[in-house]
Amino acid sequence: QREGRLCVQQVGRAGLSEAVLQGLDLALAKNELVKLKVGGGCPEDPEAALQQRLGCHTIRVVGQHLLLYRPNPELASKRRSVGVQLAIHSQHAQWQHLRRERKERSRREGRAPQQQQQQQQQQ
């Protein structure tokens, strides 16, 4: 899985079957964070059931989407520190700013010769 992407699972009308629970258990063990989309026909309350069966915590609920978390001690050494995450975010923001500046400059430079040519043709 590409870094920065969240693992997404779905629960449908069948509810929390054993196959769904196994998939969620694997995803939580591998990623610690899982986004769960609950279908409209789900017969049970998934929050309480998942907390009881898998030992995960619901971090956020937005509409029919749940963000689940279960810490994995094996992944603790692979996690980035907050300082490293902030440095990466800052560098990414700088790159985006430079990219926008280059695009804007190329647009301006691209328009300027065209405008000069149009003015010369009009004269």
C-alpha positions in Angstrom: 0.0 0.0 0.0 1.2 3.5 -0.8 2.1 5.6 2.2 -0.5 8.2 3.1 -3.4 6.1 1.9 -5.9 4.8 4.4 -7.1 1.2 4.3 -10.8 1.2 3.5 -13.3 -1.6 4.4 -17.0 -1.9 3.8 -19.9 -3.5 5.8 -23.1 -4.2 3.9 -26.5 -5.7 4.6 -24.9 -8.9 5.9 -23.5 -7.0 8.8 -20.3 -7.9 10.7 -19.8 -11.5 9.4 -16.7 -13.5 10.4 -15.1 -12.8 7.0 -15.5 -9.0 7.5 -14.2 -9.3 11.0 -11.1 -11.2 9.8 -10.5 -8.7 7.1 -10.8 -5.8 9.6 -8.5 -7.6 12.1 -5.9 -8.1 9.4 -6.1 -4.5 8.2 -5.9 -3.1 11.8 -2.9 -5.3 12.5 -1.1 -4.1 9.4 -2.1 -0.4 9.3 -3.5 0.5 12.8 -6.0 2.9 11.1 -8.9 1.7 9.0 -11.7 3.6 7.4 -15.0 1.6 7.6 -18.0 2.4 5.4 -21.2 1.1 6.9 -24.0 0.3 4.4 -27.5 1.5 5.1 -28.8 -2.0 5.7 -26.4 -3.0 8.4 -28.5 -4.8 11.1 -26.3 -4.0 14.1 -24.4 -1.1 15.6 -20.9 -1.6 14.3 -19.1 0.7 16.8 -20.0 -1.3 19.9 -19.6 -4.6 18.2 -16.1 -3.8 16.8 -14.9 -2.4 20.1 -16.0 -5.6 21.8 -14.8 -8.1 19.2 -11.6 -6.5 17.9 -10.6 -4.2 20.7 -10.4 -1.2 18.4 -11.4 2.4 19.1 -13.7 4.6 17.0 -11.8 7.8 16.5 -14.2 9.7 14.2 -17.7 9.2 12.8 -18.7 11.1 9.7 -22.0 10.1 8.2 -21.7 6.4 7.5 -17.9 6.3 7.7 -16.0 5.2 10.9 -12.3 5.8 11.5 -11.0 2.9 13.5 -7.8 2.6 15.4 -6.0 -0.2 17.2 -2.4 0.2 18.2 0.1 -2.4 17.1 3.4 -2.5 19.1 5.2 -4.1 16.2 4.6 -1.0 14.1 5.8 1.5 16.8 9.4 1.3 15.5 8.2 2.1 11.9 6.2 5.1 12.9 7.6 8.5 12.2 8.0 11.0 15.0 5.9 14.1 15.1 9.0 16.2 14.2 9.7 14.2 11.1 6.0 14.3 10.0 6.0 18.1 10.4 9.2 18.4 8.5 7.8 16.3 5.6 4.6 18.3 5.6 6.5 21.6 5.5 8.7 20.4 2.7 5.6 19.2 0.8 4.0 22.7 1.2 7.2 24.4 -0.1 7.2 22.1 -3.2 3.5 22.9 -3.8 4.2 26.6 -3.6 7.2 26.4 -6.0 5.1 24.3 -8.4 2.3 26.9 -8.4 4.8 29.7 -8.9 6.3 27.9 -11.9 2.9 27.3 -13.5 1.9 30.9 -13.0 5.2 32.1 -14.5 4.9 29.8 -17.5 1.3 31.1 -18.0 2.5 34.7 -17.9 5.4 34.0 -20.2 3.3 32.0 -22.5 0.7 34.8 -22.8 3.2 37.6 -23.2 4.6 36.4 -26.6 1.1 35.7 -27.9 -0.1 39.1 -26.9 2.9 40.7 -28.6 2.3 38.8 -31.8 -1.4 39.8 -31.8 -0.4 43.5 -31.3 2.1 43.3 -34.1 -0.5 41.7 -36.4 -3.0 44.4 -35.6 -0.6 47.2 -36.5 
